[in-house]
Amino acid sequence: MATSNIETHDHLWLTSLWPEHLRFFHVLDIKDTEEEYALYSIVPNSSSGKREWAYVDRNPNERDASRGLLLLYKNPPILKNAPVDALFPVGIRVQGFVERCNLKPLGTWASGRSAASAIQFIVLTGGQDHGSVFGQYKTAVSSVVDYIYKCLNVTPPANEQDHDTMFIARRVFTKVTRSNRRVPSALERGDDPLGLCKSIDKEWRVLNKPSIGMYIPDDYDVSDGAIVPCDGMGLTEGDFVDVCVGFDIVHRRGRMGEESVQVHLKIEHVLLLASAQLAAIADDEAQTVAVQNPGLSFF
């Protein structure tokens, strides 16, 4: 999935405002100069910039009428094997600390409950010391949400997000329709050991799963390392992660013709950059160095 990184109003990469030990430029594919970037890969700060960057349009492949809208790049990446009519939804990379999450394969679903409301979710925060940095991520993402409402000529609802956290989720199940009934489940061995999904397979099915991985640095060269798949159930409070945030646009019409629009933040991928233990140790070491060397600043 094509993704965009966030700049500050001073044209600094927002990730550069994290303490030095939490800056993963090479992992996030952040280069030295803005000239090296395609237009789609930077989230614009201005309304006029956003109009040149992205637009809202219908997804011809979506059978759920309430979720038939997408925020798409105006100038998407050029991929050799991509179909002519390929769609490129916007994804924004956000870094933060895990406050809580449920990334189990079946998320919040349990047998006997409605599959339609089952979600996987992650709640991000700036941690104890980095709320101001994380607040800028929230502001940037909120500005894109407001832009979506503006494109649809809808007044944004009151912000229900907590001021200090960001709630990002995705639906676990997809409604089975004539067009997707032959698509096999995306569940893998061990995802549903009790076989609970068999009872609803004709109506609801897991057709997509978020990509979840972890970064393993090279012990000898900080610029190298590897990204490997991992189990989302292993993420814990305090882990420092990179989340690709998409936008789930829900458009409904009532019986009397009234319309409602809601924009939810959607999990596209989760990448563990540093475990809670490593992040805390590095934080303590940075604080110690700063105390011993008042002329140095890691923050």
C-alpha positions as a Markdown table, in Angstrom:
| # | Residue | x | y | z |
|---|---|---|---|---|
| 1 | Met | 0.0 | 0.0 | 0.0 |
| 2 | Ala | 1.3 | 3.5 | -0.8 |
| 3 | Thr | 1.8 | 5.6 | 2.3 |
| 4 | Ser | 2.5 | 9.2 | 3.3 |
| 5 | Asn | 4.7 | 10.7 | 6.0 |
| 6 | Ile | 3.8 | 13.8 | 8.0 |
| 7 | Glu | 5.8 | 17.0 | 8.0 |
| 8 | Thr | 5.7 | 19.8 | 10.6 |
| 9 | His | 4.9 | 23.4 | 9.4 |
| 10 | Asp | 8.6 | 24.0 | 9.4 |
| 11 | His | 9.1 | 21.2 | 6.8 |
| 12 | Leu | 10.7 | 18.9 | 9.3 |
| 13 | Trp | 9.8 | 15.2 | 9.3 |
| 14 | Leu | 7.5 | 14.8 | 12.3 |
| 15 | Thr | 9.3 | 11.5 | 13.2 |
| 16 | Ser | 12.5 | 13.6 | 13.7 |
| 17 | Leu | 10.9 | 15.2 | 16.8 |
| 18 | Trp | 11.0 | 11.9 | 18.6 |
| 19 | Pro | 14.1 | 11.3 | 20.8 |
| 20 | Glu | 17.1 | 10.1 | 18.8 |
| 21 | His | 16.6 | 6.5 | 19.9 |
| 22 | Leu | 13.1 | 6.5 | 18.5 |
| 23 | Arg | 13.9 | 7.9 | 15.0 |
| 24 | Phe | 13.7 | 5.1 | 12.5 |
| 25 | Phe | 14.3 | 7.0 | 9.3 |
| 26 | His | 15.6 | 4.0 | 7.4 |
| 27 | Val | 12.8 | 1.8 | 8.4 |
| 28 | Leu | 10.2 | 4.4 | 7.4 |
| 29 | Asp | 11.9 | 5.0 | 4.1 |
| 30 | Ile | 12.5 | 8.7 | 5.0 |
| 31 | Lys | 15.2 | 10.3 | 2.8 |
| 32 | Asp | 17.3 | 13.4 | 3.3 |
| 33 | Thr | 15.7 | 15.8 | 1.0 |
| 34 | Glu | 12.1 | 16.7 | 0.0 |
| 35 | Glu | 13.1 | 16.6 | -3.6 |
| 36 | Glu | 13.4 | 12.9 | -3.5 |
| 37 | Tyr | 9.7 | 12.4 | -2.7 |
| 38 | Ala | 6.7 | 12.0 | -4.9 |
| 39 | Leu | 3.8 | 14.3 | -4.3 |
| 40 | Tyr | 1.6 | 11.6 | -2.8 |
| 41 | Ser | 4.2 | 10.6 | -0.1 |
| 42 | Ile | 3.9 | 13.9 | 2.0 |
| 43 | Val | 0.8 | 14.9 | 3.9 |
| 44 | Pro | 0.2 | 18.5 | 2.9 |
| 45 | Asn | -0.5 | 21.0 | 5.7 |
| 46 | Ser | -2.7 | 23.4 | 3.7 |
| 47 | Ser | -6.2 | 22.8 | 2.4 |
| 48 | Ser | -5.1 | 23.7 | -1.1 |
| 49 | Gly | -2.3 | 21.2 | -0.8 |
| 50 | Lys | -4.7 | 18.5 | 0.2 |
| 51 | Arg | -6.9 | 19.2 | -2.8 |
| 52 | Glu | -3.8 | 18.5 | -5.0 |
| 53 | Trp | -2.9 | 15.4 | -3.0 |
| 54 | Ala | -6.1 | 13.4 | -2.6 |
| 55 | Tyr | -9.8 | 13.2 | -3.4 |
| 56 | Val | -12.9 | 11.2 | -2.4 |
| 57 | Asp | -14.5 | 8.9 | -4.9 |
| 58 | Arg | -16.6 | 5.7 | -5.2 |
| 59 | Asn | -15.0 | 2.3 | -5.0 |
| 60 | Pro | -16.6 | 0.3 | -7.9 |
| 61 | Asn | -15.5 | -3.0 | -6.3 |
| 62 | Glu | -17.3 | -2.4 | -3.0 |
| 63 | Arg | -20.7 | -4.1 | -2.7 |
| 64 | Asp | -21.5 | -2.6 | 0.7 |
| 65 | Ala | -23.2 | 0.6 | -0.2 |
| 66 | Ser | -22.5 | 2.2 | 3.2 |
| 67 | Arg | -18.8 | 1.8 | 2.6 |
| 68 | Gly | -18.5 | 2.6 | -1.1 |
| 69 | Leu | -16.3 | 5.7 | -0.7 |
| 70 | Leu | -12.5 | 6.0 | -0.5 |
| 71 | Leu | -9.9 | 8.7 | 0.0 |
| 72 | Leu | -7.6 | 8.2 | -3.0 |
| 73 | Tyr | -4.3 | 9.7 | -4.1 |
| 74 | Lys | -4.5 | 12.1 | -7.0 |
| 75 | Asn | -0.9 | 11.3 | -8.1 |
| 76 | Pro | -0.4 | 7.7 | -7.0 |
| 77 | Pro | 2.9 | 5.8 | -7.5 |
| 78 | Ile | 3.5 | 4.2 | -10.9 |
| 79 | Leu | 3.8 | 0.5 | -10.5 |
| 80 | Lys | 4.8 | -1.8 | -13.4 |
| 81 | Asn | 2.3 | -4.5 | -12.8 |
| 82 | Ala | -0.6 | -2.5 | -11.5 |
| 83 | Pro | -3.9 | -2.6 | -13.5 |
| 84 | Val | -4.9 | 0.5 | -15.4 |
| 85 | Asp | -7.9 | 0.9 | -13.1 |
| 86 | Ala | -6.1 | 0.2 | -9.9 |
| 87 | Leu | -7.1 | 2.3 | -6.9 |
| 88 | Phe | -4.6 | 3.7 | -4.4 |
| 89 | Pro | -6.2 | 4.6 | -1.1 |
| 90 | Val | -4.4 | 7.1 | 1.2 |
| 91 | Gly | -2.4 | 5.7 | 4.1 |
| 92 | Ile | -0.7 | 7.8 | 6.7 |
| 93 | Arg | 2.2 | 6.6 | 8.8 |
| 94 | Val | 1.8 | 7.4 | 12.5 |
| 95 | Gln | 4.3 | 6.5 | 15.3 |
| 96 | Gly | 3.4 | 6.2 | 19.0 |
| 97 | Phe | 3.3 | 4.0 | 22.1 |
| 98 | Val | 0.7 | 1.3 | 22.5 |
| 99 | Glu | -1.7 | 2.1 | 25.3 |
| 100 | Arg | -3.9 | -1.0 | 24.7 |
| 101 | Cys | -4.8 | -3.2 | 21.7 |
| 102 | Asn | -6.6 | -6.2 | 20.5 |
| 103 | Leu | -5.0 | -7.6 | 17.3 |
| 104 | Lys | -6.1 | -11.2 | 17.8 |
| 105 | Pro | -7.1 | -12.8 | 14.5 |
| 106 | Leu | -10.8 | -12.7 | 15.5 |
| 107 | Gly | -10.5 | -9.4 | 17.4 |
| 108 | Thr | -13.3 | -8.7 | 19.8 |
| 109 | Trp | -15.6 | -11.4 | 18.3 |
| 110 | Ala | -16.8 | -14.4 | 20.4 |
| 111 | Ser | -19.2 | -17.1 | 19.4 |
| 112 | Gly | -22.8 | -16.1 | 19.8 |
| 113 | Arg | -22.0 | -12.4 | 19.3 |
| 114 | Ser | -22.6 | -10.3 | 16.2 |
| 115 | Ala | -19.8 | -10.7 | 13.6 |
| 116 | Ala | -20.8 | -7.4 | 12.1 |
| 117 | Ser | -19.5 | -5.4 | 15.1 |
| 118 | Ala | -16.3 | -7.4 | 15.7 |
| 119 | Ile | -13.1 | -5.3 | 15.4 |
| 120 | Gln | -9.4 | -5.3 | 15.9 |
| 121 | Phe | -8.0 | -2.1 | 17.4 |
| 122 | Ile | -5.0 | -0.3 | 18.7 |
| 123 | Val | -4.9 | 2.8 | 20.9 |
| 124 | Leu | -1.8 | 4.9 | 20.5 |
| 125 | Thr | -0.4 | 7.6 | 22.9 |
| 126 | Gly | 2.7 | 9.7 | 23.3 |
| 127 | Gly | 3.7 | 8.0 | 26.5 |
| 128 | Gln | 4.7 | 9.8 | 29.6 |
| 129 | Asp | 7.1 | 12.3 | 28.1 |
| 130 | His | 6.3 | 12.8 | 24.4 |
| 131 | Gly | 2.7 | 14.0 | 24.3 |
| 132 | Ser | 3.6 | 17.1 | 22.4 |
| 133 | Val | 5.1 | 15.1 | 19.5 |
| 134 | Phe | 2.2 | 12.7 | 19.4 |
| 135 | Gly | -0.2 | 15.6 | 19.5 |
| 136 | Gln | 1.1 | 16.8 | 16.2 |
| 137 | Tyr | 0.4 | 13.4 | 14.6 |
| 138 | Lys | -3.2 | 13.7 | 16.0 |
| 139 | Thr | -3.6 | 17.2 | 14.5 |
| 140 | Ala | -2.3 | 16.1 | 11.1 |
| 141 | Val | -4.6 | 13.1 | 10.9 |
| 142 | Ser | -7.6 | 15.1 | 12.2 |
| 143 | Ser | -7.0 | 17.6 | 9.4 |
| 144 | Val | -7.3 | 14.9 | 6.8 |
| 145 | Val | -10.5 | 13.6 | 8.4 |
| 146 | Asp | -11.9 | 17.2 | 8.2 |
| 147 | Tyr | -10.8 | 17.3 | 4.6 |
| 148 | Ile | -12.9 | 14.2 | 3.8 |
| 149 | Tyr | -16.0 | 15.7 | 5.4 |
| 150 | Lys | -15.3 | 18.9 | 3.4 |
| 151 | Cys | -15.1 | 16.9 | 0.2 |
| 152 | Leu | -18.5 | 15.4 | 1.0 |
| 153 | Asn | -20.0 | 18.8 | 2.0 |
| 154 | Val | -20.7 | 17.5 | 5.5 |
| 155 | Thr | -20.2 | 19.2 | 8.8 |
| 156 | Pro | -17.7 | 17.2 | 10.9 |
| 157 | Pro | -19.2 | 15.8 | 14.1 |
| 158 | Ala | -17.8 | 16.8 | 17.5 |
| 159 | Asn | -14.4 | 15.1 | 17.9 |
| 160 | Glu | -15.0 | 12.0 | 20.0 |
| 161 | Gln | -11.3 | 11.0 | 20.1 |
| 162 | Asp | -9.6 | 11.4 | 23.5 |
| 163 | His | -7.2 | 14.4 | 23.3 |
| 164 | Asp | -4.2 | 12.2 | 24.4 |
| 165 | Thr | -4.8 | 9.1 | 22.4 |
| 166 | Met | -5.6 | 7.8 | 18.9 |
| 167 | Phe | -8.1 | 5.0 | 18.4 |
| 168 | Ile | -7.5 | 3.0 | 15.2 |
| 169 | Ala | -9.6 | 0.0 | 14.3 |
| 170 | Arg | -10.7 | -2.3 | 11.5 |
| 171 | Arg | -13.6 | -4.7 | 11.0 |
| 172 | Val | -12.7 | -8.4 | 11.3 |
| 173 | Phe | -15.4 | -9.9 | 9.1 |
| 174 | Thr | -16.8 | -9.1 | 5.7 |
| 175 | Lys | -20.4 | -9.8 | 4.7 |
| 176 | Val | -20.5 | -12.7 | 2.2 |
| 177 | Thr | -22.2 | -11.6 | -1.0 |
| 178 | Arg | -22.6 | -13.1 | -4.5 |
| 179 | Ser | -19.4 | -11.4 | -5.7 |
| 180 | Asn | -17.1 | -12.6 | -2.9 |
| 181 | Arg | -18.6 | -15.9 | -1.8 |
| 182 | Arg | -15.9 | -17.9 | -3.6 |
| 183 | Val | -13.1 | -15.9 | -2.0 |
| 184 | Pro | -11.5 | -18.2 | 0.7 |
| 185 | Ser | -11.0 | -17.1 | 4.3 |
| 186 | Ala | -7.7 | -15.3 | 5.1 |
| 187 | Leu | -7.5 | -17.1 | 8.4 |
| 188 | Glu | -4.4 | -19.3 | 8.8 |
| 189 | Arg | -3.8 | -22.4 | 10.8 |
| 190 | Gly | -4.1 | -21.6 | 14.5 |
| 191 | Asp | -6.1 | -18.4 | 14.0 |
| 192 | Asp | -9.4 | -20.2 | 14.9 |
| 193 | Pro | -8.4 | -23.4 | 16.8 |
| 194 | Leu | -12.0 | -24.1 | 17.9 |
| 195 | Gly | -13.5 | -23.7 | 14.5 |
| 196 | Leu | -16.0 | -21.1 | 15.6 |
| 197 | Cys | -16.0 | -19.3 | 12.3 |
| 198 | Lys | -17.5 | -22.3 | 10.5 |
| 199 | Ser | -20.9 | -21.5 | 12.0 |
| 200 | Ile | -21.1 | -18.1 | 10.3 |
| 201 | Asp | -19.0 | -18.9 | 7.2 |
| 202 | Lys | -22.0 | -18.5 | 4.8 |
| 203 | Glu | -22.8 | -15.1 | 6.1 |
| 204 | Trp | -19.5 | -13.6 | 7.4 |
| 205 | Arg | -15.9 | -14.4 | 6.6 |
| 206 | Val | -12.5 | -13.0 | 7.3 |
| 207 | Leu | -11.3 | -11.9 | 3.9 |
| 208 | Asn | -8.5 | -9.5 | 4.9 |
| 209 | Lys | -6.1 | -9.3 | 7.7 |
| 210 | Pro | -3.8 | -6.3 | 8.7 |
| 211 | Ser | -0.1 | -6.7 | 8.0 |
| 212 | Ile | 1.7 | -7.0 | 11.4 |
| 213 | Gly | 5.5 | -7.1 | 11.6 |
| 214 | Met | 8.5 | -6.2 | 13.7 |
| 215 | Tyr | 11.8 | -4.5 | 13.0 |
| 216 | Ile | 14.9 | -6.5 | 14.0 |
| 217 | Pro | 18.0 | -4.2 | 13.9 |
| 218 | Asp | 21.4 | -5.4 | 12.9 |
| 219 | Asp | 23.7 | -5.6 | 15.9 |
| 220 | Tyr | 26.6 | -4.1 | 13.8 |
| 221 | Asp | 25.0 | -1.5 | 11.6 |
| 222 | Val | 22.0 | 0.6 | 12.7 |
| 223 | Ser | 21.1 | 1.3 | 9.1 |
| 224 | Asp | 20.5 | -2.3 | 8.4 |
| 225 | Gly | 18.1 | -4.8 | 9.8 |
| 226 | Ala | 15.0 | -6.8 | 8.8 |
| 227 | Ile | 11.3 | -6.6 | 9.0 |
| 228 | Val | 9.7 | -9.9 | 9.7 |
| 229 | Pro | 6.0 | -11.0 | 10.3 |
| 230 | Cys | 4.9 | -11.3 | 13.9 |
| 231 | Asp | 1.8 | -12.2 | 15.9 |
| 232 | Gly | -0.2 | -9.2 | 16.9 |
| 233 | Met | -1.1 | -10.8 | 20.2 |
| 234 | Gly | 2.5 | -10.2 | 21.2 |
| 235 | Leu | 2.2 | -6.4 | 21.3 |
| 236 | Thr | 2.1 | -5.0 | 24.8 |
| 237 | Glu | 1.5 | -1.7 | 26.5 |
| 238 | Gly | 4.5 | 0.7 | 26.0 |
| 239 | Asp | 5.7 | -0.8 | 22.7 |
| 240 | Phe | 6.7 | 1.8 | 20.2 |
| 241 | Val | 5.1 | 1.1 | 16.8 |
| 242 | Asp | 4.4 | 2.5 | 13.4 |
| 243 | Val | 0.8 | 2.2 | 12.2 |
| 244 | Cys | -0.4 | 2.9 | 8.7 |
| 245 | Val | -3.7 | 4.7 | 9.2 |
| 246 | Gly | -6.4 | 4.5 | 6.5 |
| 247 | Phe | -9.9 | 6.0 | 6.4 |
| 248 | Asp | -13.1 | 4.1 | 6.7 |
| 249 | Ile | -15.8 | 6.3 | 5.3 |
| 250 | Val | -19.3 | 5.2 | 6.4 |
| 251 | His | -22.2 | 6.8 | 4.4 |
| 252 | Arg | -25.8 | 5.8 | 5.3 |
| 253 | Arg | -29.2 | 6.9 | 4.2 |
| 254 | Gly | -32.1 | 6.7 | 6.7 |
| 255 | Arg | -35.7 | 5.7 | 5.9 |
| 256 | Met | -36.7 | 9.3 | 5.5 |
| 257 | Gly | -33.9 | 10.1 | 3.2 |
| 258 | Glu | -31.6 | 11.7 | 5.8 |
| 259 | Glu | -27.9 | 11.1 | 5.2 |
| 260 | Ser | -25.1 | 10.5 | 7.7 |
| 261 | Val | -21.4 | 10.3 | 7.2 |
| 262 | Gln | -18.8 | 9.0 | 9.7 |
| 263 | Val | -15.1 | 8.8 | 9.1 |
| 264 | His | -13.2 | 6.2 | 11.2 |
| 265 | Leu | -9.4 | 5.6 | 11.4 |
| 266 | Lys | -8.6 | 2.2 | 10.0 |
| 267 | Ile | -5.6 | -0.1 | 10.7 |
| 268 | Glu | -3.7 | -1.0 | 7.5 |
| 269 | His | -0.5 | -2.2 | 9.0 |
| 270 | Val | 1.3 | -2.3 | 12.3 |
| 271 | Leu | 5.1 | -2.4 | 12.6 |
| 272 | Leu | 6.8 | -2.9 | 16.0 |
| 273 | Leu | 9.8 | -0.6 | 16.1 |
| 274 | Ala | 11.0 | -1.0 | 19.7 |
| 275 | Ser | 9.6 | -3.1 | 22.5 |
| 276 | Ala | 8.4 | -1.4 | 25.7 |
| 277 | Gln | 11.5 | -2.7 | 27.5 |
| 278 | Leu | 13.9 | -1.4 | 24.9 |
| 279 | Ala | 12.2 | 1.9 | 24.5 |
| 280 | Ala | 12.2 | 2.4 | 28.3 |
| 281 | Ile | 15.9 | 1.5 | 28.6 |
| 282 | Ala | 16.9 | 3.8 | 25.8 |
| 283 | Asp | 14.8 | 6.6 | 27.4 |
| 284 | Asp | 16.6 | 6.2 | 30.7 |
| 285 | Glu | 20.0 | 6.1 | 29.1 |
| 286 | Ala | 19.2 | 9.3 | 27.1 |
| 287 | Gln | 18.0 | 11.0 | 30.2 |
| 288 | Thr | 21.2 | 10.0 | 32.1 |
| 289 | Val | 23.4 | 11.3 | 29.3 |
| 290 | Ala | 21.5 | 14.6 | 29.3 |
| 291 | Val | 22.0 | 15.0 | 33.0 |
| 292 | Gln | 25.7 | 14.2 | 32.8 |
| 293 | Asn | 26.2 | 16.4 | 29.8 |
| 294 | Pro | 24.0 | 19.5 | 30.1 |
| 295 | Gly | 25.2 | 20.8 | 26.7 |
| 296 | Leu | 23.7 | 17.8 | 24.9 |
| 297 | Ser | 20.0 | 17.4 | 24.0 |
| 298 | Phe | 18.3 | 14.2 | 22.8 |
| 299 | Phe | 14.8 | 15.8 | 23.0 |
